[in-house]
Amino acid sequence: MDEWLTEYGVTLGVGALILFMIFIVWDLARRSNAGKFGTLILYIGLAMGIFGFVIKFLITYLLENAAGVG
């Protein structure tokens, strides 16, 4: 039970934080009058962090399944 809660709790918690960060970036771009290019740059920076989290999740999943097969 602990392992399940930790695994899914972290995944769902980080997912919720990512959604909140999307809102924060949108609000920051709107309040600072960043324009289209500035908003794009802000979202690219956020996307790189999200991509890193997804890659970490994918690598962990692949390593756990590869270890179980062999």
mmCIF file as Biopython writes it, N, C-alpha, C and O atoms, coordinates in Angstrom:
data_model
#
loop_
_atom_site.group_PDB
_atom_site.id
_atom_site.type_symbol
_atom_site.label_atom_id
_atom_site.label_alt_id
_atom_site.label_comp_id
_atom_site.label_asym_id
_atom_site.label_entity_id
_atom_site.label_seq_id
_atom_site.pdbx_PDB_ins_code
_atom_site.Cartn_x
_atom_site.Cartn_y
_atom_site.Cartn_z
_atom_site.occupancy
_atom_site.B_iso_or_equiv
_atom_site.auth_seq_id
_atom_site.auth_asym_id
_atom_site.pdbx_PDB_model_num
ATOM 1   N N  . MET A ? 1  ? 0.824  -1.202  0.000   1.0 0.0 1  A 1 
ATOM 2   C CA . MET A ? 1  ? 0.000  0.000   0.000   1.0 0.0 1  A 1 
ATOM 3   C C  . MET A ? 1  ? 0.863  1.258   0.000   1.0 0.0 1  A 1 
ATOM 4   O O  . MET A ? 1  ? 0.572  2.215   -0.717  1.0 0.0 1  A 1 
ATOM 5   N N  . ASP A ? 2  ? 1.913  1.253   0.798   1.0 0.0 2  A 1 
ATOM 6   C CA . ASP A ? 2  ? 2.804  2.413   0.860   1.0 0.0 2  A 1 
ATOM 7   C C  . ASP A ? 2  ? 3.450  2.705   -0.481  1.0 0.0 2  A 1 
ATOM 8   O O  . ASP A ? 2  ? 3.540  3.855   -0.909  1.0 0.0 2  A 1 
ATOM 9   N N  . GLU A ? 3  ? 3.900  1.641   -1.136  1.0 0.0 3  A 1 
ATOM 10  C CA . GLU A ? 3  ? 4.579  1.817   -2.423  1.0 0.0 3  A 1 
ATOM 11  C C  . GLU A ? 3  ? 3.611  2.369   -3.469  1.0 0.0 3  A 1 
ATOM 12  O O  . GLU A ? 3  ? 3.970  3.251   -4.249  1.0 0.0 3  A 1 
ATOM 13  N N  . TRP A ? 4  ? 2.386  1.848   -3.482  1.0 0.0 4  A 1 
ATOM 14  C CA . TRP A ? 4  ? 1.377  2.319   -4.434  1.0 0.0 4  A 1 
ATOM 15  C C  . TRP A ? 4  ? 1.064  3.791   -4.202  1.0 0.0 4  A 1 
ATOM 16  O O  . TRP A ? 4  ? 1.001  4.586   -5.140  1.0 0.0 4  A 1 
ATOM 17  N N  . LEU A ? 5  ? 0.871  4.135   -2.933  1.0 0.0 5  A 1 
ATOM 18  C CA . LEU A ? 5  ? 0.547  5.519   -2.589  1.0 0.0 5  A 1 
ATOM 19  C C  . LEU A ? 5  ? 1.689  6.459   -2.967  1.0 0.0 5  A 1 
ATOM 20  O O  . LEU A ? 5  ? 1.456  7.553   -3.483  1.0 0.0 5  A 1 
ATOM 21  N N  . THR A ? 6  ? 2.897  6.036   -2.712  1.0 0.0 6  A 1 
ATOM 22  C CA . THR A ? 6  ? 4.056  6.869   -3.051  1.0 0.0 6  A 1 
ATOM 23  C C  . THR A ? 6  ? 4.164  7.059   -4.553  1.0 0.0 6  A 1 
ATOM 24  O O  . THR A ? 6  ? 4.352  8.179   -5.029  1.0 0.0 6  A 1 
ATOM 25  N N  . GLU A ? 7  ? 4.045  5.972   -5.302  1.0 0.0 7  A 1 
ATOM 26  C CA . GLU A ? 7  ? 4.206  6.051   -6.758  1.0 0.0 7  A 1 
ATOM 27  C C  . GLU A ? 7  ? 3.120  6.909   -7.399  1.0 0.0 7  A 1 
ATOM 28  O O  . GLU A ? 7  ? 3.419  7.821   -8.170  1.0 0.0 7  A 1 
ATOM 29  N N  . TYR A ? 8  ? 1.880  6.622   -7.085  1.0 0.0 8  A 1 
ATOM 30  C CA . TYR A ? 8  ? 0.790  7.355   -7.723  1.0 0.0 8  A 1 
ATOM 31  C C  . TYR A ? 8  ? 0.583  8.727   -7.094  1.0 0.0 8  A 1 
ATOM 32  O O  . TYR A ? 8  ? 0.159  9.662   -7.775  1.0 0.0 8  A 1 
ATOM 33  N N  . GLY A ? 9  ? 0.871  8.856   -5.828  1.0 0.0 9  A 1 
ATOM 34  C CA . GLY A ? 9  ? 0.752  10.153  -5.176  1.0 0.0 9  A 1 
ATOM 35  C C  . GLY A ? 9  ? 1.722  11.163  -5.756  1.0 0.0 9  A 1 
ATOM 36  O O  . GLY A ? 9  ? 1.362  12.314  -6.003  1.0 0.0 9  A 1 
ATOM 37  N N  . VAL A ? 10 ? 2.957  10.725  -5.974  1.0 0.0 10 A 1 
ATOM 38  C CA . VAL A ? 10 ? 3.956  11.624  -6.571  1.0 0.0 10 A 1 
ATOM 39  C C  . VAL A ? 10 ? 3.564  11.959  -8.003  1.0 0.0 10 A 1 
ATOM 40  O O  . VAL A ? 10 ? 3.642  13.117  -8.414  1.0 0.0 10 A 1 
ATOM 41  N N  . THR A ? 11 ? 3.145  10.957  -8.764  1.0 0.0 11 A 1 
ATOM 42  C CA . THR A ? 11 ? 2.772  11.202  -10.159 1.0 0.0 11 A 1 
ATOM 43  C C  . THR A ? 11 ? 1.585  12.153  -10.251 1.0 0.0 11 A 1 
ATOM 44  O O  . THR A ? 11 ? 1.615  13.106  -11.029 1.0 0.0 11 A 1 
ATOM 45  N N  . LEU A ? 12 ? 0.549  11.906  -9.471  1.0 0.0 12 A 1 
ATOM 46  C CA . LEU A ? 12 ? -0.619 12.790  -9.509  1.0 0.0 12 A 1 
ATOM 47  C C  . LEU A ? 12 ? -0.305 14.156  -8.915  1.0 0.0 12 A 1 
ATOM 48  O O  . LEU A ? 12 ? -0.798 15.173  -9.403  1.0 0.0 12 A 1 
ATOM 49  N N  . GLY A ? 13 ? 0.507  14.189  -7.870  1.0 0.0 13 A 1 
ATOM 50  C CA . GLY A ? 13 ? 0.887  15.461  -7.262  1.0 0.0 13 A 1 
ATOM 51  C C  . GLY A ? 13 ? 1.684  16.328  -8.213  1.0 0.0 13 A 1 
ATOM 52  O O  . GLY A ? 13 ? 1.430  17.528  -8.327  1.0 0.0 13 A 1 
ATOM 53  N N  . VAL A ? 14 ? 2.645  15.731  -8.896  1.0 0.0 14 A 1 
ATOM 54  C CA . VAL A ? 14 ? 3.442  16.496  -9.859  1.0 0.0 14 A 1 
ATOM 55  C C  . VAL A ? 14 ? 2.571  16.918  -11.033 1.0 0.0 14 A 1 
ATOM 56  O O  . VAL A ? 14 ? 2.725  18.021  -11.558 1.0 0.0 14 A 1 
ATOM 57  N N  . GLY A ? 15 ? 1.657  16.046  -11.445 1.0 0.0 15 A 1 
ATOM 58  C CA . GLY A ? 15 ? 0.727  16.406  -12.521 1.0 0.0 15 A 1 
ATOM 59  C C  . GLY A ? 15 ? -0.118 17.617  -12.149 1.0 0.0 15 A 1 
ATOM 60  O O  . GLY A ? 15 ? -0.326 18.515  -12.965 1.0 0.0 15 A 1 
ATOM 61  N N  . ALA A ? 16 ? -0.602 17.635  -10.912 1.0 0.0 16 A 1 
ATOM 62  C CA . ALA A ? 16 ? -1.387 18.782  -10.441 1.0 0.0 16 A 1 
ATOM 63  C C  . ALA A ? 16 ? -0.532 20.045  -10.386 1.0 0.0 16 A 1 
ATOM 64  O O  . ALA A ? 16 ? -0.994 21.130  -10.739 1.0 0.0 16 A 1 
ATOM 65  N N  . LEU A ? 17 ? 0.705  19.900  -9.947  1.0 0.0 17 A 1 
ATOM 66  C CA . LEU A ? 17 ? 1.600  21.065  -9.920  1.0 0.0 17 A 1 
ATOM 67  C C  . LEU A ? 17 ? 1.902  21.575  -11.324 1.0 0.0 17 A 1 
ATOM 68  O O  . LEU A ? 17 ? 2.029  22.781  -11.534 1.0 0.0 17 A 1 
ATOM 69  N N  . ILE A ? 18 ? 2.016  20.666  -12.279 1.0 0.0 18 A 1 
ATOM 70  C CA . ILE A ? 18 ? 2.259  21.072  -13.668 1.0 0.0 18 A 1 
ATOM 71  C C  . ILE A ? 18 ? 1.076  21.889  -14.182 1.0 0.0 18 A 1 
ATOM 72  O O  . ILE A ? 18 ? 1.261  22.923  -14.824 1.0 0.0 18 A 1 
ATOM 73  N N  . LEU A ? 19 ? -0.139 21.421  -13.896 1.0 0.0 19 A 1 
ATOM 74  C CA . LEU A ? 19 ? -1.321 22.193  -14.311 1.0 0.0 19 A 1 
ATOM 75  C C  . LEU A ? 19 ? -1.343 23.571  -13.661 1.0 0.0 19 A 1 
ATOM 76  O O  . LEU A ? 19 ? -1.698 24.563  -14.298 1.0 0.0 19 A 1 
ATOM 77  N N  . PHE A ? 20 ? -0.962 23.622  -12.393 1.0 0.0 20 A 1 
ATOM 78  C CA . PHE A ? 20 ? -0.910 24.905  -11.699 1.0 0.0 20 A 1 
ATOM 79  C C  . PHE A ? 20 ? 0.171  25.804  -12.303 1.0 0.0 20 A 1 
ATOM 80  O O  . PHE A ? 20 ? -0.028 27.013  -12.422 1.0 0.0 20 A 1 
ATOM 81  N N  . MET A ? 21 ? 1.316  25.223  -12.686 1.0 0.0 21 A 1 
ATOM 82  C CA . MET A ? 21 ? 2.386  26.017  -13.297 1.0 0.0 21 A 1 
ATOM 83  C C  . MET A ? 21 ? 1.973  26.552  -14.660 1.0 0.0 21 A 1 
ATOM 84  O O  . MET A ? 21 ? 2.385  27.646  -15.045 1.0 0.0 21 A 1 
ATOM 85  N N  . ILE A ? 22 ? 1.153  25.785  -15.402 1.0 0.0 22 A 1 
ATOM 86  C CA . ILE A ? 22 ? 0.641  26.282  -16.684 1.0 0.0 22 A 1 
ATOM 87  C C  . ILE A ? 22 ? -0.199 27.535  -16.449 1.0 0.0 22 A 1 
ATOM 88  O O  . ILE A ? 22 ? -0.086 28.516  -17.184 1.0 0.0 22 A 1 
ATOM 89  N N  . PHE A ? 23 ? -1.038 27.492  -15.421 1.0 0.0 23 A 1 
ATOM 90  C CA . PHE A ? 23 ? -1.838 28.667  -15.081 1.0 0.0 23 A 1 
ATOM 91  C C  . PHE A ? 23 ? -0.939 29.834  -14.664 1.0 0.0 23 A 1 
ATOM 92  O O  . PHE A ? 23 ? -1.172 30.973  -15.070 1.0 0.0 23 A 1 
ATOM 93  N N  . ILE A ? 24 ? 0.082  29.554  -13.858 1.0 0.0 24 A 1 
ATOM 94  C CA . ILE A ? 24 ? 0.992  30.616  -13.399 1.0 0.0 24 A 1 
ATOM 95  C C  . ILE A ? 24 ? 1.704  31.269  -14.582 1.0 0.0 24 A 1 
ATOM 96  O O  . ILE A ? 24 ? 1.818  32.494  -14.637 1.0 0.0 24 A 1 
ATOM 97  N N  . VAL A ? 25 ? 2.185  30.459  -15.530 1.0 0.0 25 A 1 
ATOM 98  C CA . VAL A ? 25 ? 2.883  31.006  -16.693 1.0 0.0 25 A 1 
ATOM 99  C C  . VAL A ? 25 ? 1.923  31.840  -17.532 1.0 0.0 25 A 1 
ATOM 100 O O  . VAL A ? 25 ? 2.292  32.909  -18.017 1.0 0.0 25 A 1 
ATOM 101 N N  . TRP A ? 26 ? 0.688  31.358  -17.708 1.0 0.0 26 A 1 
ATOM 102 C CA . TRP A ? 26 ? -0.300 32.131  -18.463 1.0 0.0 26 A 1 
ATOM 103 C C  . TRP A ? 26 ? -0.558 33.476  -17.788 1.0 0.0 26 A 1 
ATOM 104 O O  . TRP A ? 26 ? -0.602 34.513  -18.449 1.0 0.0 26 A 1 
ATOM 105 N N  . ASP A ? 27 ? -0.726 33.450  -16.474 1.0 0.0 27 A 1 
ATOM 106 C CA . ASP A ? 27 ? -0.986 34.682  -15.735 1.0 0.0 27 A 1 
ATOM 107 C C  . ASP A ? 27 ? 0.219  35.625  -15.795 1.0 0.0 27 A 1 
ATOM 108 O O  . ASP A ? 27 ? 0.055  36.836  -15.947 1.0 0.0 27 A 1 
ATOM 109 N N  . LEU A ? 28 ? 1.421  35.072  -15.676 1.0 0.0 28 A 1 
ATOM 110 C CA . LEU A ? 28 ? 2.640  35.874  -15.756 1.0 0.0 28 A 1 
ATOM 111 C C  . LEU A ? 28 ? 2.761  36.537  -17.124 1.0 0.0 28 A 1 
ATOM 112 O O  . LEU A ? 28 ? 3.086  37.721  -17.219 1.0 0.0 28 A 1 
ATOM 113 N N  . ALA A ? 29 ? 2.500  35.774  -18.180 1.0 0.0 29 A 1 
ATOM 114 C CA . ALA A ? 29 ? 2.586  36.331  -19.530 1.0 0.0 29 A 1 
ATOM 115 C C  . ALA A ? 29 ? 1.541  37.421  -19.738 1.0 0.0 29 A 1 
ATOM 116 O O  . ALA A ? 29 ? 1.823  38.438  -20.370 1.0 0.0 29 A 1 
ATOM 117 N N  . ARG A ? 30 ? 0.347  37.218  -19.216 1.0 0.0 30 A 1 
ATOM 118 C CA . ARG A ? 30 ? -0.723 38.198  -19.378 1.0 0.0 30 A 1 
ATOM 119 C C  . ARG A ? 30 ? -0.417 39.480  -18.614 1.0 0.0 30 A 1 
ATOM 120 O O  . ARG A ? 30 ? -0.582 40.577  -19.146 1.0 0.0 30 A 1 
ATOM 121 N N  . ARG A ? 31 ? 0.028  39.344  -17.369 1.0 0.0 31 A 1 
ATOM 122 C CA . ARG A ? 31 ? 0.283  40.542  -16.546 1.0 0.0 31 A 1 
ATOM 123 C C  . ARG A ? 31 ? 1.504  41.333  -17.004 1.0 0.0 31 A 1 
ATOM 124 O O  . ARG A ? 31 ? 1.561  42.549  -16.824 1.0 0.0 31 A 1 
ATOM 125 N N  . SER A ? 32 ? 2.483  40.643  -17.597 1.0 0.0 32 A 1 
ATOM 126 C CA . SER A ? 32 ? 3.700  41.343  -18.001 1.0 0.0 32 A 1 
ATOM 127 C C  . SER A ? 32 ? 3.644  41.814  -19.451 1.0 0.0 32 A 1 
ATOM 128 O O  . SER A ? 32 ? 4.614  42.372  -19.962 1.0 0.0 32 A 1 
ATOM 129 N N  . ASN A ? 33 ? 2.511  41.589  -20.114 1.0 0.0 33 A 1 
ATOM 130 C CA . ASN A ? 33 ? 2.376  41.949  -21.529 1.0 0.0 33 A 1 
ATOM 131 C C  . ASN A ? 33 ? 3.520  41.372  -22.356 1.0 0.0 33 A 1 
ATOM 132 O O  . ASN A ? 33 ? 4.170  42.084  -23.121 1.0 0.0 33 A 1 
ATOM 133 N N  . ALA A ? 34 ? 3.752  40.083  -22.191 1.0 0.0 34 A 1 
ATOM 134 C CA . ALA A ? 34 ? 4.888  39.427  -22.839 1.0 0.0 34 A 1 
ATOM 135 C C  . ALA A ? 34 ? 4.724  39.322  -24.345 1.0 0.0 34 A 1 
ATOM 136 O O  . ALA A ? 34 ? 5.723  39.193  -25.053 1.0 0.0 34 A 1 
ATOM 137 N N  . GLY A ? 35 ? 3.538  39.372  -24.846 1.0 0.0 35 A 1 
ATOM 138 C CA . GLY A ? 35 ? 3.327  39.210  -26.281 1.0 0.0 35 A 1 
ATOM 139 C C  . GLY A ? 35 ? 3.360  37.740  -26.654 1.0 0.0 35 A 1 
ATOM 140 O O  . GLY A ? 35 ? 3.556  36.865  -25.811 1.0 0.0 35 A 1 
ATOM 141 N N  . LYS A ? 36 ? 3.161  37.491  -27.952 1.0 0.0 36 A 1 
ATOM 142 C CA . LYS A ? 36 ? 3.109  36.099  -28.407 1.0 0.0 36 A 1 
ATOM 143 C C  . LYS A ? 36 ? 4.455  35.405  -28.281 1.0 0.0 36 A 1 
ATOM 144 O O  . LYS A ? 36 ? 4.524  34.263  -27.826 1.0 0.0 36 A 1 
ATOM 145 N N  . PHE A ? 37 ? 5.522  36.082  -28.678 1.0 0.0 37 A 1 
ATOM 146 C CA . PHE A ? 37 ? 6.849  35.462  -28.631 1.0 0.0 37 A 1 
ATOM 147 C C  . PHE A ? 37 ? 7.298  35.226  -27.191 1.0 0.0 37 A 1 
ATOM 148 O O  . PHE A ? 37 ? 7.830  34.161  -26.877 1.0 0.0 37 A 1 
ATOM 149 N N  . GLY A ? 38 ? 7.093  36.189  -26.333 1.0 0.0 38 A 1 
ATOM 150 C CA . GLY A ? 38 ? 7.471  36.037  -24.932 1.0 0.0 38 A 1 
ATOM 151 C C  . GLY A ? 38 ? 6.693  34.922  -24.254 1.0 0.0 38 A 1 
ATOM 152 O O  . GLY A ? 38 ? 7.247  34.160  -23.463 1.0 0.0 38 A 1 
ATOM 153 N N  . THR A ? 39 ? 5.399  34.829  -24.569 1.0 0.0 39 A 1 
ATOM 154 C CA . THR A ? 39 ? 4.587  33.756  -24.014 1.0 0.0 39 A 1 
ATOM 155 C C  . THR A ? 39 ? 5.074  32.405  -24.525 1.0 0.0 39 A 1 
ATOM 156 O O  . THR A ? 39 ? 5.128  31.435  -23.769 1.0 0.0 39 A 1 
ATOM 157 N N  . LEU A ? 40 ? 5.423  32.342  -25.788 1.0 0.0 40 A 1 
ATOM 158 C CA . LEU A ? 40 ? 5.959  31.102  -26.364 1.0 0.0 40 A 1 
ATOM 159 C C  . LEU A ? 40 ? 7.230  30.676  -25.647 1.0 0.0 40 A 1 
ATOM 160 O O  . LEU A ? 40 ? 7.394  29.497  -25.330 1.0 0.0 40 A 1 
ATOM 161 N N  . ILE A ? 41 ? 8.129  31.612  -25.386 1.0 0.0 41 A 1 
ATOM 162 C CA . ILE A ? 41 ? 9.376  31.300  -24.698 1.0 0.0 41 A 1 
ATOM 163 C C  . ILE A ? 41 ? 9.097  30.801  -23.278 1.0 0.0 41 A 1 
ATOM 164 O O  . ILE A ? 41 ? 9.728  29.848  -22.822 1.0 0.0 41 A 1 
ATOM 165 N N  . LEU A ? 42 ? 8.163  31.435  -22.584 1.0 0.0 42 A 1 
ATOM 166 C CA . LEU A ? 42 ? 7.797  30.980  -21.238 1.0 0.0 42 A 1 
ATOM 167 C C  . LEU A ? 42 ? 7.262  29.556  -21.268 1.0 0.0 42 A 1 
ATOM 168 O O  . LEU A ? 42 ? 7.634  28.736  -20.429 1.0 0.0 42 A 1 
ATOM 169 N N  . TYR A ? 43 ? 6.396  29.256  -22.223 1.0 0.0 43 A 1 
ATOM 170 C CA . TYR A ? 43 ? 5.830  27.910  -22.311 1.0 0.0 43 A 1 
ATOM 171 C C  . TYR A ? 43 ? 6.861  26.882  -22.771 1.0 0.0 43 A 1 
ATOM 172 O O  . TYR A ? 43 ? 6.781  25.719  -22.377 1.0 0.0 43 A 1 
ATOM 173 N N  . ILE A ? 44 ? 7.817  27.282  -23.588 1.0 0.0 44 A 1 
ATOM 174 C CA . ILE A ? 44 ? 8.892  26.357  -23.975 1.0 0.0 44 A 1 
ATOM 175 C C  . ILE A ? 44 ? 9.719  25.981  -22.752 1.0 0.0 44 A 1 
ATOM 176 O O  . ILE A ? 44 ? 10.070 24.815  -22.574 1.0 0.0 44 A 1 
ATOM 177 N N  . GLY A ? 45 ? 10.029 26.959  -21.911 1.0 0.0 45 A 1 
ATOM 178 C CA . GLY A ? 45 ? 10.768 26.664  -20.680 1.0 0.0 45 A 1 
ATOM 179 C C  . GLY A ? 45 ? 9.998  25.721  -19.774 1.0 0.0 45 A 1 
ATOM 180 O O  . GLY A ? 45 ? 10.577 24.799  -19.200 1.0 0.0 45 A 1 
ATOM 181 N N  . LEU A ? 46 ? 8.707  25.942  -19.642 1.0 0.0 46 A 1 
ATOM 182 C CA . LEU A ? 46 ? 7.875  25.049  -18.831 1.0 0.0 46 A 1 
ATOM 183 C C  . LEU A ? 46 ? 7.792  23.667  -19.467 1.0 0.0 46 A 1 
ATOM 184 O O  . LEU A ? 46 ? 7.840  22.657  -18.764 1.0 0.0 46 A 1 
ATOM 185 N N  . ALA A ? 47 ? 7.669  23.615  -20.787 1.0 0.0 47 A 1 
ATOM 186 C CA . ALA A ? 47 ? 7.568  22.332  -21.494 1.0 0.0 47 A 1 
ATOM 187 C C  . ALA A ? 47 ? 8.829  21.493  -21.323 1.0 0.0 47 A 1 
ATOM 188 O O  . ALA A ? 47 ? 8.747  20.267  -21.253 1.0 0.0 47 A 1 
ATOM 189 N N  . MET A ? 48 ? 9.990  22.132  -21.255 1.0 0.0 48 A 1 
ATOM 190 C CA . MET A ? 48 ? 11.226 21.374  -21.058 1.0 0.0 48 A 1 
ATOM 191 C C  . MET A ? 48 ? 11.225 20.691  -19.695 1.0 0.0 48 A 1 
ATOM 192 O O  . MET A ? 48 ? 11.693 19.559  -19.573 1.0 0.0 48 A 1 
ATOM 193 N N  . GLY A ? 49 ? 10.713 21.352  -18.683 1.0 0.0 49 A 1 
ATOM 194 C CA . GLY A ? 49 ? 10.606 20.728  -17.367 1.0 0.0 49 A 1 
ATOM 195 C C  . GLY A ? 49 ? 9.610  19.587  -17.361 1.0 0.0 49 A 1 
ATOM 196 O O  . GLY A ? 49 ? 9.863  18.544  -16.759 1.0 0.0 49 A 1 
ATOM 197 N N  . ILE A ? 50 ? 8.476  19.774  -18.026 1.0 0.0 50 A 1 
ATOM 198 C CA . ILE A ? 50 ? 7.472  18.716  -18.116 1.0 0.0 50 A 1 
ATOM 199 C C  . ILE A ? 50 ? 8.032  17.531  -18.888 1.0 0.0 50 A 1 
ATOM 200 O O  . ILE A ? 50 ? 7.830  16.381  -18.499 1.0 0.0 50 A 1 
ATOM 201 N N  . PHE A ? 51 ? 8.730  17.807  -19.974 1.0 0.0 51 A 1 
ATOM 202 C CA . PHE A ? 51 ? 9.333  16.749  -20.785 1.0 0.0 51 A 1 
ATOM 203 C C  . PHE A ? 51 ? 10.341 15.949  -19.962 1.0 0.0 51 A 1 
ATOM 204 O O  . PHE A ? 51 ? 10.405 14.725  -20.085 1.0 0.0 51 A 1 
ATOM 205 N N  . GLY A ? 52 ? 11.119 16.618  -19.134 1.0 0.0 52 A 1 
ATOM 206 C CA . GLY A ? 52 ? 12.070 15.925  -18.266 1.0 0.0 52 A 1 
ATOM 207 C C  . GLY A ? 52 ? 11.369 14.995  -17.292 1.0 0.0 52 A 1 
ATOM 208 O O  . GLY A ? 52 ? 11.844 13.886  -17.046 1.0 0.0 52 A 1 
ATOM 209 N N  . PHE A ? 53 ? 10.245 15.431  -16.734 1.0 0.0 53 A 1 
ATOM 210 C CA . PHE A ? 53 ? 9.483  14.581  -15.817 1.0 0.0 53 A 1 
ATOM 211 C C  . PHE A ? 53 ? 8.917  13.362  -16.540 1.0 0.0 53 A 1 
ATOM 212 O O  . PHE A ? 53 ? 8.957  12.253  -16.008 1.0 0.0 53 A 1 
ATOM 213 N N  . VAL A ? 54 ? 8.392  13.559  -17.748 1.0 0.0 54 A 1 
ATOM 214 C CA . VAL A ? 54 ? 7.831  12.444  -18.519 1.0 0.0 54 A 1 
ATOM 215 C C  . VAL A ? 54 ? 8.924  11.459  -18.901 1.0 0.0 54 A 1 
ATOM 216 O O  . VAL A ? 54 ? 8.716  10.248  -18.817 1.0 0.0 54 A 1 
ATOM 217 N N  . ILE A ? 55 ? 10.079 11.952  -19.318 1.0 0.0 55 A 1 
ATOM 218 C CA . ILE A ? 55 ? 11.196 11.074  -19.673 1.0 0.0 55 A 1 
ATOM 219 C C  . ILE A ? 55 ? 11.648 10.268  -18.463 1.0 0.0 55 A 1 
ATOM 220 O O  . ILE A ? 55 ? 11.929 9.075   -18.586 1.0 0.0 55 A 1 
ATOM 221 N N  . LYS A ? 56 ? 11.722 10.905  -17.290 1.0 0.0 56 A 1 
ATOM 222 C CA . LYS A ? 56 ? 12.101 10.195  -16.061 1.0 0.0 56 A 1 
ATOM 223 C C  . LYS A ? 56 ? 11.115 9.073   -15.769 1.0 0.0 56 A 1 
ATOM 224 O O  . LYS A ? 56 ? 11.518 7.959   -15.432 1.0 0.0 56 A 1 
ATOM 225 N N  . PHE A ? 57 ? 9.819  9.365   -15.898 1.0 0.0 57 A 1 
ATOM 226 C CA . PHE A ? 57 ? 8.787  8.364   -15.668 1.0 0.0 57 A 1 
ATOM 227 C C  . PHE A ? 57 ? 8.922  7.215   -16.670 1.0 0.0 57 A 1 
ATOM 228 O O  . PHE A ? 57 ? 8.821  6.047   -16.294 1.0 0.0 57 A 1 
ATOM 229 N N  . LEU A ? 58 ? 9.148  7.545   -17.941 1.0 0.0 58 A 1 
ATOM 230 C CA . LEU A ? 58 ? 9.285  6.530   -18.989 1.0 0.0 58 A 1 
ATOM 231 C C  . LEU A ? 58 ? 10.516 5.655   -18.781 1.0 0.0 58 A 1 
ATOM 232 O O  . LEU A ? 58 ? 10.434 4.434   -18.913 1.0 0.0 58 A 1 
ATOM 233 N N  . ILE A ? 59 ? 11.647 6.260   -18.459 1.0 0.0 59 A 1 
ATOM 234 C CA . ILE A ? 59 ? 12.878 5.496   -18.224 1.0 0.0 59 A 1 
ATOM 235 C C  . ILE A ? 59 ? 12.718 4.573   -17.025 1.0 0.0 59 A 1 
ATOM 236 O O  . ILE A ? 59 ? 13.134 3.416   -17.073 1.0 0.0 59 A 1 
ATOM 237 N N  . THR A ? 60 ? 12.118 5.075   -15.950 1.0 0.0 60 A 1 
ATOM 238 C CA . THR A ? 60 ? 11.879 4.245   -14.770 1.0 0.0 60 A 1 
ATOM 239 C C  . THR A ? 60 ? 10.991 3.066   -15.118 1.0 0.0 60 A 1 
ATOM 240 O O  . THR A ? 60 ? 11.274 1.941   -14.705 1.0 0.0 60 A 1 
ATOM 241 N N  . TYR A ? 61 ? 9.925  3.298   -15.867 1.0 0.0 61 A 1 
ATOM 242 C CA . TYR A ? 61 ? 9.007  2.237   -16.270 1.0 0.0 61 A 1 
ATOM 243 C C  . TYR A ? 61 ? 9.727  1.190   -17.116 1.0 0.0 61 A 1 
ATOM 244 O O  . TYR A ? 61 ? 9.571  -0.009  -16.888 1.0 0.0 61 A 1 
ATOM 245 N N  . LEU A ? 62 ? 10.515 1.643   -18.092 1.0 0.0 62 A 1 
ATOM 246 C CA . LEU A ? 62 ? 11.223 0.716   -18.973 1.0 0.0 62 A 1 
ATOM 247 C C  . LEU A ? 62 ? 12.268 -0.096  -18.215 1.0 0.0 62 A 1 
ATOM 248 O O  . LEU A ? 62 ? 12.421 -1.290  -18.469 1.0 0.0 62 A 1 
ATOM 249 N N  . LEU A ? 63 ? 12.983 0.529   -17.297 1.0 0.0 63 A 1 
ATOM 250 C CA . LEU A ? 63 ? 13.996 -0.200  -16.540 1.0 0.0 63 A 1 
ATOM 251 C C  . LEU A ? 63 ? 13.372 -1.236  -15.603 1.0 0.0 63 A 1 
ATOM 252 O O  . LEU A ? 63 ? 13.916 -2.328  -15.435 1.0 0.0 63 A 1 
ATOM 253 N N  . GLU A ? 64 ? 12.249 -0.903  -15.003 1.0 0.0 64 A 1 
ATOM 254 C CA . GLU A ? 64 ? 11.591 -1.855  -14.105 1.0 0.0 64 A 1 
ATOM 255 C C  . GLU A ? 64 ? 11.051 -3.050  -14.902 1.0 0.0 64 A 1 
ATOM 256 O O  . GLU A ? 64 ? 11.133 -4.185  -14.433 1.0 0.0 64 A 1 
ATOM 257 N N  . ASN A ? 65 ? 10.509 -2.812  -16.079 1.0 0.0 65 A 1 
ATOM 258 C CA . ASN A ? 65 ? 9.985  -3.915  -16.875 1.0 0.0 65 A 1 
ATOM 259 C C  . ASN A ? 65 ? 11.094 -4.732  -17.520 1.0 0.0 65 A 1 
ATOM 260 O O  . ASN A ? 65 ? 10.947 -5.945  -17.672 1.0 0.0 65 A 1 
ATOM 261 N N  . ALA A ? 66 ? 12.187 -4.107  -17.898 1.0 0.0 66 A 1 
ATOM 262 C CA . ALA A ? 66 ? 13.305 -4.836  -18.482 1.0 0.0 66 A 1 
ATOM 263 C C  . ALA A ? 66 ? 13.963 -5.720  -17.446 1.0 0.0 66 A 1 
ATOM 264 O O  . ALA A ? 66 ? 14.421 -6.815  -17.771 1.0 0.0 66 A 1 
ATOM 265 N N  . ALA A ? 67 ? 14.019 -5.268  -16.202 1.0 0.0 67 A 1 
ATOM 266 C CA . ALA A ? 67 ? 14.625 -6.065  -15.141 1.0 0.0 67 A 1 
ATOM 267 C C  . ALA A ? 67 ? 13.762 -7.283  -14.838 1.0 0.0 67 A 1 
ATOM 268 O O  . ALA A ? 67 ? 14.303 -8.337  -14.501 1.0 0.0 67 A 1 
ATOM 269 N N  . GLY A ? 68 ? 12.466 -7.179  -14.945 1.0 0.0 68 A 1 
ATOM 270 C CA . GLY A ? 68 ? 11.567 -8.282  -14.652 1.0 0.0 68 A 1 
ATOM 271 C C  . GLY A ? 68 ? 11.549 -9.349  -15.743 1.0 0.0 68 A 1 
ATOM 272 O O  . GLY A ? 68 ? 11.243 -10.507 -15.462 1.0 0.0 68 A 1 
ATOM 273 N N  . VAL A ? 69 ? 11.872 -8.980  -16.983 1.0 0.0 69 A 1 
ATOM 274 C CA . VAL A ? 69 ? 11.833 -9.921  -18.098 1.0 0.0 69 A 1 
ATOM 275 C C  . VAL A ? 69 ? 13.028 -10.843 -18.075 1.0 0.0 69 A 1 
ATOM 276 O O  . VAL A ? 69 ? 12.892 -12.051 -18.269 1.0 0.0 69 A 1 
ATOM 277 N N  . GLY A ? 70 ? 14.197 -10.282 -17.840 1.0 0.0 70 A 1 
ATOM 278 C CA . GLY A ? 70 ? 15.441 -11.056 -17.938 1.0 0.0 70 A 1 
ATOM 279 C C  . GLY A ? 70 ? 15.702 -11.799 -16.717 1.0 0.0 70 A 1 
ATOM 280 O O  . GLY A ? 70 ? 16.708 -12.503 -16.625 1.0 0.0 70 A 1 
#
